[in-house]
Amino acid sequence: MKTGRFRFNGKNVLMLGTAAALAPLMAASVASAVPSAADCVTFAAEASARLAAGNVYVREQVTAEKNADEADVSEAAAEEDKPDTANAYLSLDDSFMLSRGELLIPSGENEEIEVPKEHDSGAEPYPESLESRDGVISALTYGFYQGDDYIALDGGGQVRNMTSVSNDVLLEESRKTYDFTVEKNGEPQVLIMHTHETESYEPYTRDFYDSSFTSRTTDDSMNMAAVGDKIAEQLEGAGIVVIHDVTKHDYPSYNGSYDRSRVTALDILAENPSIKVVLDIHRDAIERPDGTRIAPTAEINGKNAAQVMIISGCDDGTMGMPNYMKNFRFASALQQQLEEDFPGLTRPVLFDYRQYNQDLTTGSILIEVGGHANSIDEALYSGELIGRALADLFSGT
């Protein structure tokens, strides 16, 4: 097996401006034309400003009912009958979602981007102090989306379809059972790994960040290894044997991480053919053009958690993933389990033309746990929730 540390059953054996901005529908003057890149930037920036309102997403839009028996309705009463827009979905179409600016810290929208050579470093011991107030952090709960790109799953949650596969086909596939069974037989069933292991979080929940920190650290108590440990703990507690690999594939160089993590995964799978599921655990990086960093956050059982986004790759015929739809069935099942257990925890599954080594098993997915503006505690809590949902899913509960 490739040299590197891993854990078996709990034992040790910059993006600047990557905004997940939601762009509104094009104005009537350009409605009949495909928008240009410049149009996209303009409308995405406008949507970003509109999103600055913060947490406005809830499960249902509240609309007051009129009393049909009332003959006379005063102006004041009529005002009360208007929709409760403070608790309504923002009806934005994010089909023109953009990643703008010089991409130094790739996000969930561009995981495999090549980082400029001068920025291909940055992981370091976690700083003792990060108290310079260089920029703003804004917590935002991503909720239910409108638009043709989105599919509502029967059991909760959504899929964001960025491919030519029809929504009807994907909805039908989401209703099918994934094609493996996770057993409690003492053999490894799940591999948890990290292509970008040094991705990290804020030291605590706050509304500012210190720009001196690259949001990457070699400290495994503050990066993706710690989140993976939380997932593994829950699975192991349910009797499911896990291998948690904590090799730093993105250090000292970020570029080439997926090639290196592929070698690690292949070695582990060759030694443990019983493994059914490969989870590549990351965190996102969402930043608006003005430098504001977004912390995708949901309140679960009275406690803040970092929102979760699953990425399931689609093959355009060039990626060598003939079984990609089987991965999608697993991604859909987990998305629905997460929403059943912990409503509001997820962002829509991203279904797009991505490879991410998802050809290795029919249970291979990538999970983004929050973003670089979330706190480590929020991310660790989400790791626990992901592990609990996986245990429920594999146990059929």
DOVEXLO-653921 format. One record per residue (C-alpha): residue number from 1; residue in one letter; x, y, z. Coordinates in steps of 0.05 Angstrom, whole numbers. Example, Ala and Ser with C-alpha at 12.3 -4.5 7.8 and 13.67 -1.06 7.14 Angstrom:
<rs>
+-----+----+--------+--------+--------+
!   i ! aa !      u !      v !      w !
+-----+----+--------+--------+--------+
!   1 !  A !    246 !    -90 !    156 !
!   2 !  S !    273 !    -21 !    143 !
+-----+----+--------+--------+--------+
</rs>
This chain:
<rs>
+-----+----+--------+--------+--------+
!   i ! aa !      u !      v !      w !
+-----+----+--------+--------+--------+
!   1 !  M !      0 !      0 !      0 !
!   2 !  K !     23 !     71 !    -13 !
!   3 !  T !     62 !    100 !     45 !
!   4 !  G !     19 !    143 !     89 !
!   5 !  R !    -20 !    142 !    154 !
!   6 !  F !    -89 !    112 !    158 !
!   7 !  R !   -138 !     94 !    212 !
!   8 !  F !   -172 !     27 !    218 !
!   9 !  N !   -230 !     22 !    267 !
!  10 !  G !   -207 !     86 !    301 !
!  11 !  K !   -135 !     65 !    310 !
!  12 !  N !    -76 !     99 !    278 !
!  13 !  V !    -46 !     42 !    233 !
!  14 !  L !   -156 !    606 !    -43 !
!  15 !  M !   -204 !    618 !    -79 !
!  16 !  L !   -213 !    694 !    -86 !
!  17 !  G !   -285 !    706 !   -107 !
!  18 !  T !   -312 !    635 !   -115 !
!  19 !  A !   -382 !    659 !   -101 !
!  20 !  A !   -439 !    610 !   -101 !
!  21 !  A !   -481 !    669 !   -123 !
!  22 !  L !   -551 !    656 !   -148 !
!  23 !  A !   -564 !    695 !   -212 !
!  24 !  P !   -636 !    717 !   -226 !
!  25 !  L !   -671 !    707 !   -292 !
!  26 !  M !   -647 !    751 !   -348 !
!  27 !  A !   -685 !    816 !   -360 !
!  28 !  A !   -736 !    820 !   -416 !
!  29 !  S !   -687 !    855 !   -461 !
!  30 !  V !   -642 !    794 !   -463 !
!  31 !  A !   -692 !    740 !   -447 !
!  32 !  S !   -692 !    711 !   -516 !
!  33 !  A !   -616 !    705 !   -520 !
!  34 !  V !   -564 !    662 !   -487 !
!  35 !  P !   -529 !    707 !   -437 !
!  36 !  S !   -457 !    727 !   -448 !
!  37 !  A !   -403 !    718 !   -395 !
!  38 !  A !   -408 !    793 !   -380 !
!  39 !  D !   -483 !    786 !   -370 !
!  40 !  C !   -472 !    728 !   -323 !
!  41 !  V !   -423 !    768 !   -280 !
!  42 !  T !   -472 !    827 !   -277 !
!  43 !  F !   -531 !    785 !   -257 !
!  44 !  A !   -492 !    741 !   -209 !
!  45 !  A !   -465 !    802 !   -174 !
!  46 !  E !   -537 !    829 !   -167 !
!  47 !  A !   -560 !    762 !   -139 !
!  48 !  S !   -502 !    761 !    -91 !
!  49 !  A !   -524 !    828 !    -63 !
!  50 !  R !   -595 !    803 !    -56 !
!  51 !  L !   -570 !    742 !    -18 !
!  52 !  A !   -536 !    787 !     33 !
!  53 !  A !   -602 !    787 !     72 !
!  54 !  G !   -579 !    723 !    106 !
!  55 !  N !   -622 !    665 !    128 !
!  56 !  V !   -688 !    672 !     91 !
!  57 !  Y !   -700 !    600 !     72 !
!  58 !  V !   -752 !    557 !    107 !
!  59 !  R !   -789 !    494 !     88 !
!  60 !  E !   -855 !    527 !     68 !
!  61 !  Q !   -877 !    595 !     44 !
!  62 !  V !   -927 !    623 !     92 !
!  63 !  T !   -988 !    656 !     60 !
!  64 !  A !  -1045 !    683 !    102 !
!  65 !  E !  -1114 !    658 !     82 !
!  66 !  K !  -1170 !    707 !     72 !
!  67 !  N !  -1235 !    698 !    109 !
!  68 !  A !  -1286 !    688 !     54 !
!  69 !  D !  -1342 !    708 !    100 !
!  70 !  E !  -1314 !    778 !    111 !
!  71 !  A !  -1350 !    827 !     66 !
!  72 !  D !  -1306 !    887 !     84 !
!  73 !  V !  -1231 !    879 !     87 !
!  74 !  S !  -1193 !    940 !    110 !
!  75 !  E !  -1128 !    963 !     78 !
!  76 !  A !  -1091 !    942 !    140 !
!  77 !  A !  -1122 !    873 !    138 !
!  78 !  A !  -1105 !    867 !     65 !
!  79 !  E !  -1032 !    881 !     81 !
!  80 !  E !  -1033 !    823 !    131 !
!  81 !  D !  -1057 !    777 !     76 !
!  82 !  K !   -994 !    785 !     35 !
!  83 !  P !   -943 !    729 !     34 !
!  84 !  D !   -894 !    728 !     93 !
!  85 !  T !   -833 !    746 !     51 !
!  86 !  A !   -788 !    745 !    112 !
!  87 !  N !   -799 !    670 !    114 !
!  88 !  A !   -805 !    655 !     40 !
!  89 !  Y !   -757 !    625 !    -10 !
!  90 !  L !   -718 !    673 !    -53 !
!  91 !  S !   -742 !    656 !   -123 !
!  92 !  L !   -674 !    660 !   -156 !
!  93 !  D !   -649 !    620 !   -215 !
!  94 !  D !   -576 !    600 !   -206 !
!  95 !  S !   -567 !    569 !   -275 !
!  96 !  F !   -513 !    620 !   -287 !
!  97 !  M !   -476 !    607 !   -222 !
!  98 !  L !   -405 !    631 !   -231 !
!  99 !  S !   -337 !    624 !   -199 !
! 100 !  R !   -304 !    691 !   -209 !
! 101 !  G !   -237 !    721 !   -194 !
! 102 !  E !   -169 !    689 !   -190 !
! 103 !  L !   -181 !    618 !   -165 !
! 104 !  L !   -130 !    604 !   -110 !
! 105 !  I !   -172 !    559 !    -67 !
! 106 !  P !   -215 !    514 !   -111 !
! 107 !  S !   -287 !    505 !    -90 !
! 108 !  G !   -339 !    451 !    -99 !
! 109 !  E !   -353 !    483 !   -167 !
! 110 !  N !   -281 !    470 !   -192 !
! 111 !  E !   -247 !    417 !   -149 !
! 112 !  E !   -198 !    396 !   -203 !
! 113 !  I !   -174 !    465 !   -224 !
! 114 !  E !   -100 !    475 !   -233 !
! 115 !  V !    -74 !    524 !   -181 !
! 116 !  P !    -23 !    575 !   -207 !
! 117 !  K !     47 !    552 !   -190 !
! 118 !  E !     61 !    612 !   -144 !
! 119 !  H !      1 !    592 !   -102 !
! 120 !  D !     12 !    516 !   -102 !
! 121 !  S !     29 !    513 !    -28 !
! 122 !  G !      1 !    540 !     35 !
! 123 !  A !    -14 !    484 !     84 !
! 124 !  E !     19 !    500 !    151 !
! 125 !  P !     12 !    487 !    226 !
! 126 !  Y !    -52 !    518 !    250 !
! 127 !  P !    -38 !    590 !    272 !
! 128 !  E !    -37 !    606 !    346 !
! 129 !  S !    -77 !    670 !    333 !
! 130 !  L !   -124 !    690 !    276 !
! 131 !  E !   -155 !    753 !    303 !
! 132 !  S !   -141 !    805 !    248 !
! 133 !  R !   -208 !    829 !    221 !
! 134 !  D !   -192 !    831 !    147 !
! 135 !  G !   -258 !    808 !    118 !
! 136 !  V !   -330 !    791 !    133 !
! 137 !  I !   -360 !    722 !    144 !
! 138 !  S !   -434 !    715 !    131 !
! 139 !  A !   -474 !    653 !    153 !
! 140 !  L !   -524 !    631 !    101 !
! 141 !  T !   -573 !    573 !    100 !
! 142 !  Y !   -581 !    546 !     29 !
! 143 !  G !   -652 !    521 !     21 !
! 144 !  F !   -700 !    499 !    -33 !
! 145 !  Y !   -683 !    522 !   -103 !
! 146 !  Q !   -729 !    539 !   -162 !
! 147 !  G !   -711 !    528 !   -234 !
! 148 !  D !   -705 !    475 !   -288 !
! 149 !  D !   -637 !    452 !   -263 !
! 150 !  Y !   -666 !    427 !   -197 !
! 151 !  I !   -700 !    361 !   -182 !
! 152 !  A !   -738 !    350 !   -117 !
! 153 !  L !   -725 !    280 !    -89 !
! 154 !  D !   -783 !    240 !    -62 !
! 155 !  G !   -753 !    232 !      7 !
! 156 !  G !   -727 !    303 !     15 !
! 157 !  G !   -671 !    345 !    -13 !
! 158 !  Q !   -655 !    363 !    -85 !
! 159 !  V !   -608 !    349 !   -142 !
! 160 !  R !   -576 !    404 !   -184 !
! 161 !  N !   -572 !    373 !   -253 !
! 162 !  M !   -517 !    406 !   -295 !
! 163 !  T !   -517 !    352 !   -349 !
! 164 !  S !   -556 !    334 !   -412 !
! 165 !  V !   -588 !    275 !   -375 !
! 166 !  S !   -662 !    292 !   -368 !
! 167 !  N !   -691 !    308 !   -300 !
! 168 !  D !   -743 !    253 !   -311 !
! 169 !  V !   -689 !    201 !   -321 !
! 170 !  L !   -651 !    224 !   -259 !
! 171 !  L !   -714 !    225 !   -216 !
! 172 !  E !   -729 !    153 !   -238 !
! 173 !  E !   -657 !    133 !   -222 !
! 174 !  S !   -661 !    166 !   -154 !
! 175 !  R !   -718 !    118 !   -137 !
! 176 !  K !   -676 !     56 !   -150 !
! 177 !  T !   -638 !     20 !    -96 !
! 178 !  Y !   -562 !     26 !    -98 !
! 179 !  D !   -531 !    -40 !   -117 !
! 180 !  F !   -489 !    -60 !    -57 !
! 181 !  T !   -501 !    -82 !     15 !
! 182 !  V !   -459 !    -58 !     72 !
! 183 !  E !   -448 !   -115 !    120 !
! 184 !  K !   -429 !   -121 !    193 !
! 185 !  N !   -384 !   -181 !    184 !
! 186 !  G !   -317 !   -156 !    210 !
! 187 !  E !   -288 !   -138 !    142 !
! 188 !  P !   -277 !    -67 !    118 !
! 189 !  Q !   -338 !    -39 !     83 !
! 190 !  V !   -324 !     36 !     78 !
! 191 !  L !   -263 !     75 !     58 !
! 192 !  I !   -260 !    147 !     82 !
! 193 !  M !   -205 !    188 !     50 !
! 194 !  H !   -187 !    259 !     32 !
! 195 !  T !   -158 !    282 !    -34 !
! 196 !  H !   -151 !    351 !     -2 !
! 197 !  E !   -136 !    330 !     69 !
! 198 !  T !   -106 !    397 !     91 !
! 199 !  E !   -169 !    438 !     77 !
! 200 !  S !   -189 !    470 !    143 !
! 201 !  Y !   -238 !    516 !    179 !
! 202 !  E !   -243 !    577 !    223 !
! 203 !  P !   -223 !    567 !    296 !
! 204 !  Y !   -292 !    585 !    322 !
! 205 !  T !   -359 !    612 !    296 !
! 206 !  R !   -350 !    686 !    280 !
! 207 !  D !   -367 !    741 !    231 !
! 208 !  F !   -297 !    758 !    208 !
! 209 !  Y !   -235 !    723 !    180 !
! 210 !  D !   -160 !    735 !    183 !
! 211 !  S !   -133 !    737 !    111 !
! 212 !  S !    -64 !    716 !    133 !
! 213 !  F !    -89 !    644 !    139 !
! 214 !  T !    -93 !    602 !     75 !
! 215 !  S !   -149 !    558 !    102 !
! 216 !  R !   -103 !    497 !     96 !
! 217 !  T !    -67 !    464 !    153 !
! 218 !  T !    -26 !    403 !    168 !
! 219 !  D !    -58 !    399 !    237 !
! 220 !  D !   -103 !    338 !    234 !
! 221 !  S !   -146 !    364 !    291 !
! 222 !  M !   -167 !    424 !    249 !
! 223 !  N !   -173 !    396 !    179 !
! 224 !  M !   -211 !    343 !    140 !
! 225 !  A !   -180 !    286 !    179 !
! 226 !  A !   -218 !    308 !    241 !
! 227 !  V !   -284 !    309 !    202 !
! 228 !  G !   -270 !    240 !    174 !
! 229 !  D !   -257 !    215 !    244 !
! 230 !  K !   -327 !    237 !    265 !
! 231 !  I !   -359 !    201 !    206 !
! 232 !  A !   -319 !    138 !    221 !
! 233 !  E !   -337 !    139 !    295 !
! 234 !  Q !   -411 !    136 !    280 !
! 235 !  L !   -403 !     80 !    229 !
! 236 !  E !   -359 !     39 !    275 !
! 237 !  G !   -409 !     50 !    331 !
! 238 !  A !   -461 !     17 !    286 !
! 239 !  G !   -416 !    -43 !    274 !
! 240 !  I !   -392 !    -23 !    205 !
! 241 !  V !   -317 !    -31 !    194 !
! 242 !  V !   -283 !     30 !    166 !
! 243 !  I !   -214 !     47 !    140 !
! 244 !  H !   -199 !    121 !    147 !
! 245 !  D !   -139 !    142 !    106 !
! 246 !  V !   -109 !    209 !    126 !
! 247 !  T !    -53 !    214 !     75 !
! 248 !  K !    -40 !    286 !     56 !
! 249 !  H !    -48 !    282 !    -20 !
! 250 !  D !    -50 !    358 !    -27 !
! 251 !  Y !     14 !    372 !     12 !
! 252 !  P !     65 !    399 !     -3 !
! 253 !  S !     33 !    407 !    -73 !
! 254 !  Y !    -41 !    418 !    -86 !
! 255 !  N !    -36 !    403 !   -160 !
! 256 !  G !    -39 !    329 !   -176 !
! 257 !  S !    -78 !    313 !   -113 !
! 258 !  Y !   -129 !    269 !   -149 !
! 259 !  D !    -75 !    229 !   -183 !
! 260 !  R !    -42 !    215 !   -116 !
! 261 !  S !   -107 !    199 !    -80 !
! 262 !  R !   -125 !    151 !   -136 !
! 263 !  V !    -62 !    111 !   -123 !
! 264 !  T !    -78 !    108 !    -49 !
! 265 !  A !   -150 !     86 !    -61 !
! 266 !  L !   -130 !     32 !   -111 !
! 267 !  D !    -78 !      4 !    -62 !
! 268 !  I !   -128 !      1 !     -5 !
! 269 !  L !   -183 !    -29 !    -49 !
! 270 !  A !   -134 !    -82 !    -74 !
! 271 !  E !   -118 !   -102 !     -3 !
! 272 !  N !   -190 !    -97 !     20 !
! 273 !  P !   -236 !   -121 !    -36 !
! 274 !  S !   -294 !   -123 !     14 !
! 275 !  I !   -299 !    -46 !     12 !
! 276 !  K !   -364 !    -23 !    -21 !
! 277 !  V !   -363 !     52 !     -7 !
! 278 !  V !   -310 !    105 !    -19 !
! 279 !  L !   -323 !    173 !     12 !
! 280 !  D !   -277 !    230 !     -8 !
! 281 !  I !   -289 !    283 !     45 !
! 282 !  H !   -274 !    356 !     29 !
! 283 !  R !   -298 !    425 !     49 !
! 284 !  D !   -322 !    480 !      1 !
! 285 !  A !   -297 !    552 !     -7 !
! 286 !  I !   -351 !    603 !    -22 !
! 287 !  E !   -332 !    676 !    -29 !
! 288 !  R !   -369 !    736 !    -59 !
! 289 !  P !   -335 !    786 !   -105 !
! 290 !  D !   -330 !    836 !    -48 !
! 291 !  G !   -289 !    787 !     -7 !
! 292 !  T !   -346 !    765 !     39 !
! 293 !  R !   -338 !    691 !     56 !
! 294 !  I !   -401 !    650 !     62 !
! 295 !  A !   -410 !    598 !    117 !
! 296 !  P !   -465 !    550 !     95 !
! 297 !  T !   -499 !    536 !    161 !
! 298 !  A !   -560 !    499 !    186 !
! 299 !  E !   -588 !    494 !    256 !
! 300 !  I !   -598 !    420 !    273 !
! 301 !  N !   -627 !    402 !    340 !
! 302 !  G !   -610 !    471 !    368 !
! 303 !  K !   -538 !    469 !    346 !
! 304 !  N !   -503 !    499 !    285 !
! 305 !  A !   -478 !    451 !    233 !
! 306 !  A !   -440 !    463 !    168 !
! 307 !  Q !   -486 !    448 !    110 !
! 308 !  V !   -467 !    388 !     67 !
! 309 !  M !   -463 !    381 !     -9 !
! 310 !  I !   -454 !    314 !    -44 !
! 311 !  I !   -421 !    313 !   -113 !
! 312 !  S !   -438 !    256 !   -159 !
! 313 !  G !   -402 !    253 !   -226 !
! 314 !  C !   -433 !    241 !   -294 !
! 315 !  D !   -394 !    211 !   -352 !
! 316 !  D !   -397 !    248 !   -419 !
! 317 !  G !   -365 !    187 !   -452 !
! 318 !  T !   -293 !    208 !   -439 !
! 319 !  M !   -285 !    195 !   -365 !
! 320 !  G !   -285 !    119 !   -359 !
! 321 !  M !   -344 !    117 !   -310 !
! 322 !  P !   -393 !     68 !   -341 !
! 323 !  N !   -427 !     57 !   -273 !
! 324 !  Y !   -436 !    131 !   -256 !
! 325 !  M !   -511 !    123 !   -250 !
! 326 !  K !   -502 !     72 !   -195 !
! 327 !  N !   -462 !    123 !   -156 !
! 328 !  F !   -518 !    172 !   -168 !
! 329 !  R !   -568 !    124 !   -137 !
! 330 !  F !   -525 !    120 !    -75 !
! 331 !  A !   -516 !    195 !    -73 !
! 332 !  S !   -592 !    204 !    -78 !
! 333 !  A !   -605 !    153 !    -23 !
! 334 !  L !   -556 !    188 !     24 !
! 335 !  Q !   -585 !    257 !      7 !
! 336 !  Q !   -654 !    233 !     25 !
! 337 !  Q !   -630 !    199 !     89 !
! 338 !  L !   -594 !    262 !    111 !
! 339 !  E !   -657 !    304 !     99 !
! 340 !  E !   -701 !    253 !    134 !
! 341 !  D !   -656 !    250 !    195 !
! 342 !  F !   -634 !    323 !    196 !
! 343 !  P !   -679 !    369 !    154 !
! 344 !  G !   -641 !    428 !    125 !
! 345 !  L !   -571 !    398 !    131 !
! 346 !  T !   -560 !    390 !     57 !
! 347 !  R !   -548 !    433 !     -3 !
! 348 !  P !   -571 !    402 !    -69 !
! 349 !  V !   -531 !    343 !    -96 !
! 350 !  L !   -486 !    369 !   -152 !
! 351 !  F !   -493 !    322 !   -212 !
! 352 !  D !   -444 !    345 !   -264 !
! 353 !  Y !   -390 !    322 !   -312 !
! 354 !  R !   -338 !    307 !   -259 !
! 355 !  Q !   -292 !    247 !   -250 !
! 356 !  Y !   -262 !    253 !   -180 !
! 357 !  N !   -240 !    179 !   -181 !
! 358 !  Q !   -313 !    158 !   -177 !
! 359 !  D !   -301 !    100 !   -224 !
! 360 !  L !   -269 !     59 !   -167 !
! 361 !  T !   -334 !     32 !   -137 !
! 362 !  T !   -408 !     39 !   -146 !
! 363 !  G !   -410 !     74 !    -79 !
! 364 !  S !   -360 !    129 !    -94 !
! 365 !  I !   -381 !    200 !    -78 !
! 366 !  L !   -349 !    266 !    -57 !
! 367 !  I !   -378 !    304 !      2 !
! 368 !  E !   -365 !    377 !     16 !
! 369 !  V !   -374 !    391 !     90 !
! 370 !  G !   -387 !    465 !     98 !
! 371 !  G !   -337 !    516 !     73 !
! 372 !  H !   -273 !    552 !     94 !
! 373 !  A !   -316 !    603 !    132 !
! 374 !  N !   -349 !    552 !    177 !
! 375 !  S !   -319 !    537 !    245 !
! 376 !  I !   -285 !    471 !    260 !
! 377 !  D !   -339 !    455 !    312 !
! 378 !  E !   -394 !    464 !    259 !
! 379 !  A !   -356 !    418 !    212 !
! 380 !  L !   -344 !    365 !    265 !
! 381 !  Y !   -417 !    365 !    283 !
! 382 !  S !   -435 !    355 !    210 !
! 383 !  G !   -386 !    297 !    207 !
! 384 !  E !   -423 !    265 !    264 !
! 385 !  L !   -490 !    275 !    229 !
! 386 !  I !   -464 !    247 !    164 !
! 387 !  G !   -440 !    185 !    200 !
! 388 !  R !   -506 !    176 !    235 !
! 389 !  A !   -545 !    183 !    170 !
! 390 !  L !   -499 !    133 !    135 !
! 391 !  A !   -508 !     84 !    193 !
! 392 !  D !   -583 !     91 !    187 !
! 393 !  L !   -581 !     83 !    112 !
! 394 !  F !   -538 !     20 !    114 !
! 395 !  S !   -580 !     -9 !    170 !
! 396 !  G !   -645 !      4 !    132 !
! 397 !  T !   -673 !     49 !    186 !
+-----+----+--------+--------+--------+
</rs>
